[in-house]
Amino acid sequence: MFEKGGGRCFPLFFVHLRITIMSRYFILYKPFGMLSQFTKEGDHKTLADLKYNFPKDAYPVGRLDSDSEGLLLLTNDKSINHKLLDPKFRHTRTYLAQVEGIFSAEAKTKLEKGVPISVEGKIYNTLPCKIEIIPEPSDLPERNPPIRFRKNIPTSFIKISLQEGKNRQVRKMTAAVGFPTLRLIRTAIEKIEAGTIKPGQVKELLQEECLPMLNI
């Protein structure tokens, strides 16, 4: 293409600039009572209340209910949403559940094989998962407010690793075998662990360390 000027023709060169947006990855410990979103909703606290300078295009990958705690992944890398959330990829999430009563070997076996729960009004049989009965962790962060104990009824702790994420699935699963969940904490997504991160704390990960730990 040419432009005329003073009786002469000059070529116009169009330069295509490719702007690369740097992908950033964050993990945080979502406190009890906080929504897994930045938008305000009712009286609930949101991720905006963490006062952390997240990129404006960073959003959670997956979610935790307001009454659940623990590991949440935020990123502006939209390419990993499908890879982490599509059930066909079977990514492992690990949770710590404090349940009411002395958790039994029979309940452990039932959960590991899969149990029927209600999902959107229909019966759904959960996939096989891994259950471990553990002692109360010594480094368990305090919850605010604390759980409500029922007098003279003990509690147990289990670690559950599953590769699906139906709405309130862990709570429905433990209730299905007679052990209601009192407290639920996500401790890991694949090989990324909450570790020593405290409620409300945020940690940024480099792409080269984050993606391999997510098996992506």
Secondary structure by P-SEA (a helix, b strand, c coil): cccccccbbbbbbbbbbbbbbbbbbbbbbcccccccccccccccccccccccccccccccccccccccccbbbbcccccccccccccccbbbbbbbbbccccccaaaaaaaaabbbbbcccbbbbbcbbbbbbbccccccccccccccccccbbbbbbbbbbcccccaaaaaaaaaacccccbbbbccccccccccccccbbbbbccccccccccc
